[in-house]
């Protein structure tokens, strides 16, 4: 019985930690580069992030691997982009502006088309 309780507690703790990782939105440049490198193994992912725009505090990016979306908010002061666009946080409008390669200094790779 003692071992079953330990297993249950371990599973609960793992599940809480996994949920936190999935809901993380505030990232550093290095964390995004690491995340990108770790996920290159997925054949359905091309290694790019969609730039969604910039507000007064963050550059906003999004990516999807299989059926999992990840949002990245990177402090504006820690990353300089050549082409900043306004961030639209409403459901109307485009999902983003252009794709960037996080492992190549977030350089614009191609425009986003709906």
KOLDO-324369 format. One record per atom (N, C-alpha, C): residue number from 1; residue in three letters; atom name; y, x, z. Coordinates in steps of 0.05 Angstrom, whole numbers. Example, Ala and Ser with C-alpha at 12.3 -4.5 7.8 and 13.67 -1.06 7.14 Angstrom:
2
+-----+---------+-------+--------+--------+--------+
: num : residuo : atomo :     c2 :     c1 :     c3 :
+-----+---------+-------+--------+--------+--------+
:   1 :     ala :     N :   -114 :    264 :    156 :
:   1 :     ala :    CA :    -90 :    246 :    156 :
:   1 :     ala :     C :    -66 :    264 :    156 :
:   2 :     ser :     N :    -45 :    257 :    142 :
:   2 :     ser :    CA :    -21 :    273 :    143 :
:   2 :     ser :     C :      1 :    258 :    157 :
+-----+---------+-------+--------+--------+--------+
END
This chain:
114
+-----+---------+-------+--------+--------+--------+
: num : residuo : atomo :     c2 :     c1 :     c3 :
+-----+---------+-------+--------+--------+--------+
:   1 :     unk :     N :    -24 :     16 :      0 :
:   1 :     unk :    CA :      0 :      0 :      0 :
:   1 :     unk :     C :     25 :     17 :      0 :
:   2 :     unk :     N :     24 :     39 :     15 :
:   2 :     unk :    CA :     47 :     57 :     17 :
:   2 :     unk :     C :     54 :     68 :    -11 :
:   3 :     unk :     N :     34 :     75 :    -27 :
:   3 :     unk :    CA :     39 :     86 :    -54 :
:   3 :     unk :     C :     50 :     66 :    -73 :
:   4 :     unk :     N :     42 :     41 :    -70 :
:   4 :     unk :    CA :     53 :     20 :    -86 :
:   4 :     unk :     C :     82 :     16 :    -81 :
:   5 :     unk :     N :     90 :     17 :    -55 :
:   5 :     unk :    CA :    119 :     14 :    -48 :
:   5 :     unk :     C :    135 :     37 :    -60 :
:   6 :     unk :     N :    124 :     62 :    -59 :
:   6 :     unk :    CA :    138 :     85 :    -70 :
:   6 :     unk :     C :    141 :     82 :   -100 :
:   7 :     unk :     N :    121 :     72 :   -113 :
:   7 :     unk :    CA :    122 :     68 :   -142 :
:   7 :     unk :     C :    143 :     47 :   -149 :
:   8 :     unk :     N :    143 :     25 :   -134 :
:   8 :     unk :    CA :    162 :      4 :   -139 :
:   8 :     unk :     C :    191 :     13 :   -135 :
:   9 :     unk :     N :    195 :     27 :   -113 :
:   9 :     unk :    CA :    222 :     38 :   -107 :
:   9 :     unk :     C :    230 :     58 :   -129 :
:  10 :     unk :     N :    212 :     74 :   -138 :
:  10 :     unk :    CA :    218 :     94 :   -159 :
:  10 :     unk :     C :    226 :     80 :   -185 :
:  11 :     unk :     N :    211 :     59 :   -192 :
:  11 :     unk :    CA :    217 :     44 :   -216 :
:  11 :     unk :     C :    244 :     30 :   -215 :
:  12 :     unk :     N :    250 :     19 :   -192 :
:  12 :     unk :    CA :    276 :      6 :   -189 :
:  12 :     unk :     C :    299 :     27 :   -191 :
:  13 :     unk :     N :    296 :     50 :   -179 :
:  13 :     unk :    CA :    316 :     71 :   -181 :
:  13 :     unk :     C :    319 :     80 :   -209 :
:  14 :     unk :     N :    297 :     84 :   -224 :
:  14 :     unk :    CA :    298 :     93 :   -251 :
:  14 :     unk :     C :    312 :     72 :   -268 :
:  15 :     unk :     N :    305 :     47 :   -264 :
:  15 :     unk :    CA :    317 :     25 :   -280 :
:  15 :     unk :     C :    347 :     24 :   -275 :
:  16 :     unk :     N :    356 :     27 :   -251 :
:  16 :     unk :    CA :    385 :     27 :   -245 :
:  16 :     unk :     C :    399 :     50 :   -258 :
:  17 :     unk :     N :    387 :     74 :   -258 :
:  17 :     unk :    CA :    398 :     97 :   -270 :
:  17 :     unk :     C :    399 :     93 :   -301 :
:  18 :     unk :     N :    379 :     82 :   -313 :
:  18 :     unk :    CA :    378 :     78 :   -342 :
:  18 :     unk :     C :    400 :     58 :   -349 :
:  19 :     unk :     N :    404 :     37 :   -334 :
:  19 :     unk :    CA :    425 :     17 :   -339 :
:  19 :     unk :     C :    452 :     30 :   -338 :
:  20 :     unk :     N :    457 :     49 :   -320 :
:  20 :     unk :    CA :    482 :     62 :   -318 :
:  20 :     unk :     C :    487 :     79 :   -343 :
:  21 :     unk :     N :    467 :     93 :   -352 :
:  21 :     unk :    CA :    470 :    110 :   -376 :
:  21 :     unk :     C :    476 :     93 :   -400 :
:  22 :     unk :     N :    464 :     70 :   -403 :
:  22 :     unk :    CA :    469 :     53 :   -425 :
:  22 :     unk :     C :    497 :     41 :   -425 :
:  23 :     unk :     N :    508 :     36 :   -401 :
:  23 :     unk :    CA :    534 :     24 :   -399 :
:  23 :     unk :     C :    557 :     44 :   -397 :
:  24 :     unk :     N :    551 :     70 :   -397 :
:  24 :     unk :    CA :    572 :     90 :   -396 :
:  24 :     unk :     C :    590 :     88 :   -421 :
:  25 :     unk :     N :    616 :     88 :   -416 :
:  25 :     unk :    CA :    634 :     86 :   -439 :
:  25 :     unk :     C :    654 :    109 :   -439 :
:  26 :     unk :     N :    660 :    121 :   -416 :
:  26 :     unk :    CA :    679 :    143 :   -414 :
:  26 :     unk :     C :    664 :    169 :   -417 :
:  27 :     unk :     N :    671 :    184 :   -437 :
:  27 :     unk :    CA :    656 :    209 :   -444 :
:  27 :     unk :     C :    676 :    232 :   -447 :
:  28 :     unk :     N :    665 :    256 :   -443 :
:  28 :     unk :    CA :    680 :    280 :   -450 :
:  28 :     unk :     C :    671 :    289 :   -478 :
:  29 :     unk :     N :    687 :    306 :   -490 :
:  29 :     unk :    CA :    680 :    316 :   -517 :
:  29 :     unk :     C :    653 :    330 :   -516 :
:  30 :     unk :     N :    648 :    347 :   -496 :
:  30 :     unk :    CA :    622 :    361 :   -494 :
:  30 :     unk :     C :    599 :    341 :   -490 :
:  31 :     unk :     N :    603 :    320 :   -474 :
:  31 :     unk :    CA :    581 :    301 :   -470 :
:  31 :     unk :     C :    574 :    287 :   -496 :
:  32 :     unk :     N :    594 :    281 :   -512 :
:  32 :     unk :    CA :    589 :    267 :   -538 :
:  32 :     unk :     C :    574 :    286 :   -557 :
:  33 :     unk :     N :    582 :    311 :   -557 :
:  33 :     unk :    CA :    568 :    331 :   -574 :
:  33 :     unk :     C :    539 :    334 :   -565 :
:  34 :     unk :     N :    534 :    335 :   -539 :
:  34 :     unk :    CA :    507 :    337 :   -529 :
:  34 :     unk :     C :    491 :    312 :   -536 :
:  35 :     unk :     N :    503 :    288 :   -532 :
:  35 :     unk :    CA :    490 :    263 :   -538 :
:  35 :     unk :     C :    482 :    262 :   -568 :
:  36 :     unk :     N :    500 :    271 :   -585 :
:  36 :     unk :    CA :    495 :    271 :   -614 :
:  36 :     unk :     C :    472 :    289 :   -621 :
:  37 :     unk :     N :    472 :    313 :   -610 :
:  37 :     unk :    CA :    451 :    332 :   -615 :
:  37 :     unk :     C :    424 :    322 :   -606 :
:  38 :     unk :     N :    423 :    309 :   -583 :
:  38 :     unk :    CA :    398 :    298 :   -572 :
:  38 :     unk :     C :    387 :    275 :   -588 :
:  39 :     unk :     N :    404 :    261 :   -603 :
:  39 :     unk :    CA :    395 :    237 :   -617 :
:  39 :     unk :     C :    391 :    242 :   -647 :
:  40 :     unk :     N :    394 :    267 :   -656 :
:  40 :     unk :    CA :    389 :    273 :   -685 :
:  40 :     unk :     C :    360 :    269 :   -693 :
:  41 :     unk :     N :    342 :    268 :   -674 :
:  41 :     unk :    CA :    314 :    264 :   -680 :
:  41 :     unk :     C :    308 :    237 :   -693 :
:  42 :     unk :     N :    325 :    217 :   -689 :
:  42 :     unk :    CA :    321 :    191 :   -699 :
:  42 :     unk :     C :    327 :    190 :   -729 :
:  43 :     unk :     N :    308 :    183 :   -745 :
:  43 :     unk :    CA :    312 :    183 :   -774 :
:  43 :     unk :     C :    331 :    161 :   -783 :
:  44 :     unk :     N :    336 :    141 :   -767 :
:  44 :     unk :    CA :    354 :    119 :   -774 :
:  44 :     unk :     C :    383 :    126 :   -768 :
:  45 :     unk :     N :    388 :    148 :   -755 :
:  45 :     unk :    CA :    415 :    155 :   -747 :
:  45 :     unk :     C :    424 :    180 :   -762 :
:  46 :     unk :     N :    448 :    179 :   -773 :
:  46 :     unk :    CA :    458 :    200 :   -790 :
:  46 :     unk :     C :    476 :    220 :   -776 :
:  47 :     unk :     N :    479 :    218 :   -749 :
:  47 :     unk :    CA :    494 :    238 :   -734 :
:  47 :     unk :     C :    524 :    233 :   -734 :
:  48 :     unk :     N :    533 :    210 :   -742 :
:  48 :     unk :    CA :    561 :    204 :   -743 :
:  48 :     unk :     C :    570 :    182 :   -723 :
:  49 :     unk :     N :    595 :    183 :   -716 :
:  49 :     unk :    CA :    607 :    162 :   -699 :
:  49 :     unk :     C :    628 :    148 :   -715 :
:  50 :     unk :     N :    632 :    123 :   -711 :
:  50 :     unk :    CA :    653 :    108 :   -724 :
:  50 :     unk :     C :    677 :    108 :   -706 :
:  51 :     unk :     N :    699 :    118 :   -717 :
:  51 :     unk :    CA :    725 :    119 :   -703 :
:  51 :     unk :     C :    737 :     92 :   -704 :
:  52 :     unk :     N :    743 :     80 :   -680 :
:  52 :     unk :    CA :    754 :     53 :   -678 :
:  52 :     unk :     C :    784 :     52 :   -673 :
:  53 :     unk :     N :    796 :     75 :   -668 :
:  53 :     unk :    CA :    825 :     76 :   -664 :
:  53 :     unk :     C :    831 :     89 :   -637 :
:  54 :     unk :     N :    857 :     91 :   -632 :
:  54 :     unk :    CA :    868 :    104 :   -609 :
:  54 :     unk :     C :    888 :     86 :   -595 :
:  55 :     unk :     N :    886 :     85 :   -568 :
:  55 :     unk :    CA :    907 :     71 :   -553 :
:  55 :     unk :     C :    923 :     93 :   -537 :
:  56 :     unk :     N :    938 :     85 :   -517 :
:  56 :     unk :    CA :    954 :    104 :   -503 :
:  56 :     unk :     C :    938 :    124 :   -486 :
:  57 :     unk :     N :    913 :    118 :   -481 :
:  57 :     unk :    CA :    896 :    134 :   -463 :
:  57 :     unk :     C :    872 :    147 :   -477 :
:  58 :     unk :     N :    859 :    132 :   -495 :
:  58 :     unk :    CA :    833 :    140 :   -506 :
:  58 :     unk :     C :    832 :    139 :   -536 :
:  59 :     unk :     N :    814 :    156 :   -547 :
:  59 :     unk :    CA :    804 :    153 :   -574 :
:  59 :     unk :     C :    778 :    137 :   -571 :
:  60 :     unk :     N :    774 :    117 :   -587 :
:  60 :     unk :    CA :    750 :     99 :   -585 :
:  60 :     unk :     C :    732 :    104 :   -609 :
:  61 :     unk :     N :    706 :    107 :   -602 :
:  61 :     unk :    CA :    685 :    110 :   -622 :
:  61 :     unk :     C :    662 :     92 :   -615 :
:  62 :     unk :     N :    645 :     87 :   -636 :
:  62 :     unk :    CA :    621 :     71 :   -631 :
:  62 :     unk :     C :    598 :     83 :   -649 :
:  63 :     unk :     N :    574 :     79 :   -640 :
:  63 :     unk :    CA :    551 :     88 :   -656 :
:  63 :     unk :     C :    528 :     69 :   -649 :
:  64 :     unk :     N :    509 :     68 :   -669 :
:  64 :     unk :    CA :    486 :     51 :   -665 :
:  64 :     unk :     C :    461 :     67 :   -673 :
:  65 :     unk :     N :    442 :     68 :   -656 :
:  65 :     unk :    CA :    416 :     80 :   -662 :
:  65 :     unk :     C :    395 :     58 :   -658 :
:  66 :     unk :     N :    381 :     52 :   -679 :
:  66 :     unk :    CA :    363 :     29 :   -680 :
:  66 :     unk :     C :    378 :      4 :   -672 :
:  67 :     unk :     N :    372 :     -9 :   -650 :
:  67 :     unk :    CA :    386 :    -33 :   -642 :
:  67 :     unk :     C :    403 :    -28 :   -617 :
:  68 :     unk :     N :    410 :     -4 :   -611 :
:  68 :     unk :    CA :    425 :      3 :   -587 :
:  68 :     unk :     C :    453 :     13 :   -595 :
:  69 :     unk :     N :    473 :     -1 :   -586 :
:  69 :     unk :    CA :    501 :      8 :   -590 :
:  69 :     unk :     C :    511 :     25 :   -567 :
:  70 :     unk :     N :    526 :     45 :   -573 :
:  70 :     unk :    CA :    538 :     62 :   -553 :
:  70 :     unk :     C :    568 :     64 :   -559 :
:  71 :     unk :     N :    584 :     59 :   -539 :
:  71 :     unk :    CA :    613 :     62 :   -541 :
:  71 :     unk :     C :    622 :     87 :   -528 :
:  72 :     unk :     N :    641 :    101 :   -541 :
:  72 :     unk :    CA :    651 :    126 :   -530 :
:  72 :     unk :     C :    681 :    124 :   -528 :
:  73 :     unk :     N :    692 :    127 :   -504 :
:  73 :     unk :    CA :    720 :    129 :   -499 :
:  73 :     unk :     C :    726 :    158 :   -490 :
:  74 :     unk :     N :    740 :    172 :   -506 :
:  74 :     unk :    CA :    746 :    200 :   -500 :
:  74 :     unk :     C :    776 :    202 :   -494 :
:  75 :     unk :     N :    783 :    215 :   -472 :
:  75 :     unk :    CA :    812 :    217 :   -465 :
:  75 :     unk :     C :    827 :    230 :   -488 :
:  76 :     unk :     N :    849 :    217 :   -495 :
:  76 :     unk :    CA :    865 :    226 :   -517 :
:  76 :     unk :     C :    875 :    255 :   -514 :
:  77 :     unk :     N :    880 :    262 :   -489 :
:  77 :     unk :    CA :    891 :    289 :   -484 :
:  77 :     unk :     C :    871 :    311 :   -488 :
:  78 :     unk :     N :    845 :    304 :   -490 :
:  78 :     unk :    CA :    824 :    325 :   -493 :
:  78 :     unk :     C :    813 :    328 :   -521 :
:  79 :     unk :     N :    823 :    312 :   -540 :
:  79 :     unk :    CA :    813 :    313 :   -567 :
:  79 :     unk :     C :    836 :    307 :   -586 :
:  80 :     unk :     N :    840 :    325 :   -605 :
:  80 :     unk :    CA :    861 :    320 :   -625 :
:  80 :     unk :     C :    848 :    312 :   -651 :
:  81 :     unk :     N :    856 :    289 :   -662 :
:  81 :     unk :    CA :    847 :    279 :   -688 :
:  81 :     unk :     C :    869 :    282 :   -708 :
:  82 :     unk :     N :    861 :    289 :   -733 :
:  82 :     unk :    CA :    880 :    292 :   -754 :
:  82 :     unk :     C :    893 :    266 :   -763 :
:  83 :     unk :     N :    878 :    244 :   -761 :
:  83 :     unk :    CA :    887 :    218 :   -770 :
:  83 :     unk :     C :    882 :    197 :   -749 :
:  84 :     unk :     N :    903 :    192 :   -733 :
:  84 :     unk :    CA :    900 :    171 :   -712 :
:  84 :     unk :     C :    908 :    144 :   -723 :
:  85 :     unk :     N :    894 :    124 :   -715 :
:  85 :     unk :    CA :    899 :     96 :   -723 :
:  85 :     unk :     C :    900 :     79 :   -697 :
:  86 :     unk :     N :    914 :     56 :   -698 :
:  86 :     unk :    CA :    915 :     40 :   -674 :
:  86 :     unk :     C :    888 :     27 :   -667 :
:  87 :     unk :     N :    882 :     25 :   -641 :
:  87 :     unk :    CA :    857 :     12 :   -632 :
:  87 :     unk :     C :    862 :    -18 :   -630 :
:  88 :     unk :     N :    845 :    -33 :   -642 :
:  88 :     unk :    CA :    846 :    -62 :   -641 :
:  88 :     unk :     C :    823 :    -72 :   -624 :
:  89 :     unk :     N :    829 :    -82 :   -600 :
:  89 :     unk :    CA :    808 :    -90 :   -582 :
:  89 :     unk :     C :    801 :   -120 :   -583 :
:  90 :     unk :     N :    809 :   -133 :   -605 :
:  90 :     unk :    CA :    802 :   -161 :   -609 :
:  90 :     unk :     C :    778 :   -162 :   -628 :
:  91 :     unk :     N :    766 :   -185 :   -630 :
:  91 :     unk :    CA :    742 :   -188 :   -647 :
:  91 :     unk :     C :    750 :   -191 :   -676 :
:  92 :     unk :     N :    776 :   -195 :   -681 :
:  92 :     unk :    CA :    785 :   -198 :   -709 :
:  92 :     unk :     C :    791 :   -170 :   -720 :
:  93 :     unk :     N :    786 :   -167 :   -745 :
:  93 :     unk :    CA :    792 :   -141 :   -758 :
:  93 :     unk :     C :    767 :   -124 :   -762 :
:  94 :     unk :     N :    772 :   -100 :   -772 :
:  94 :     unk :    CA :    750 :    -82 :   -779 :
:  94 :     unk :     C :    737 :    -71 :   -753 :
:  95 :     unk :     N :    712 :    -63 :   -756 :
:  95 :     unk :    CA :    698 :    -50 :   -734 :
:  95 :     unk :     C :    709 :    -22 :   -729 :
:  96 :     unk :     N :    719 :     -9 :   -749 :
:  96 :     unk :    CA :    729 :     18 :   -746 :
:  96 :     unk :     C :    743 :     27 :   -772 :
:  97 :     unk :     N :    752 :     52 :   -771 :
:  97 :     unk :    CA :    768 :     63 :   -794 :
:  97 :     unk :     C :    752 :     83 :   -810 :
:  98 :     unk :     N :    740 :    103 :   -797 :
:  98 :     unk :    CA :    725 :    123 :   -812 :
:  98 :     unk :     C :    704 :    136 :   -793 :
:  99 :     unk :     N :    685 :    150 :   -806 :
:  99 :     unk :    CA :    664 :    163 :   -791 :
:  99 :     unk :     C :    672 :    192 :   -786 :
: 100 :     unk :     N :    664 :    202 :   -762 :
: 100 :     unk :    CA :    669 :    230 :   -755 :
: 100 :     unk :     C :    642 :    243 :   -748 :
: 101 :     unk :     N :    642 :    269 :   -750 :
: 101 :     unk :    CA :    619 :    285 :   -742 :
: 101 :     unk :     C :    626 :    299 :   -715 :
: 102 :     unk :     N :    615 :    289 :   -693 :
: 102 :     unk :    CA :    622 :    300 :   -667 :
: 102 :     unk :     C :    614 :    330 :   -664 :
: 103 :     unk :     N :    594 :    339 :   -679 :
: 103 :     unk :    CA :    586 :    367 :   -677 :
: 103 :     unk :     C :    602 :    385 :   -695 :
: 104 :     unk :     N :    620 :    374 :   -710 :
: 104 :     unk :    CA :    638 :    390 :   -727 :
: 104 :     unk :     C :    667 :    383 :   -719 :
: 105 :     unk :     N :    673 :    384 :   -694 :
: 105 :     unk :    CA :    700 :    379 :   -683 :
: 105 :     unk :     C :    712 :    352 :   -690 :
: 106 :     unk :     N :    695 :    332 :   -693 :
: 106 :     unk :    CA :    703 :    305 :   -698 :
: 106 :     unk :     C :    719 :    302 :   -724 :
: 107 :     unk :     N :    711 :    318 :   -744 :
: 107 :     unk :    CA :    724 :    318 :   -770 :
: 107 :     unk :     C :    716 :    292 :   -784 :
: 108 :     unk :     N :    736 :    280 :   -798 :
: 108 :     unk :    CA :    730 :    256 :   -814 :
: 108 :     unk :     C :    711 :    263 :   -836 :
: 109 :     unk :     N :    690 :    246 :   -839 :
: 109 :     unk :    CA :    669 :    251 :   -859 :
: 109 :     unk :     C :    673 :    232 :   -882 :
: 110 :     unk :     N :    676 :    206 :   -876 :
: 110 :     unk :    CA :    680 :    186 :   -897 :
: 110 :     unk :     C :    693 :    161 :   -885 :
: 111 :     unk :     N :    705 :    146 :   -903 :
: 111 :     unk :    CA :    718 :    120 :   -895 :
: 111 :     unk :     C :    696 :    100 :   -888 :
: 112 :     unk :     N :    703 :     81 :   -871 :
: 112 :     unk :    CA :    686 :     59 :   -865 :
: 112 :     unk :     C :    693 :     36 :   -883 :
: 113 :     unk :     N :    673 :     24 :   -895 :
: 113 :     unk :    CA :    677 :      0 :   -912 :
: 113 :     unk :     C :    659 :    -22 :   -900 :
: 114 :     unk :     N :    670 :    -46 :   -898 :
: 114 :     unk :    CA :    655 :    -69 :   -887 :
: 114 :     unk :     C :    632 :    -76 :   -904 :
+-----+---------+-------+--------+--------+--------+
END
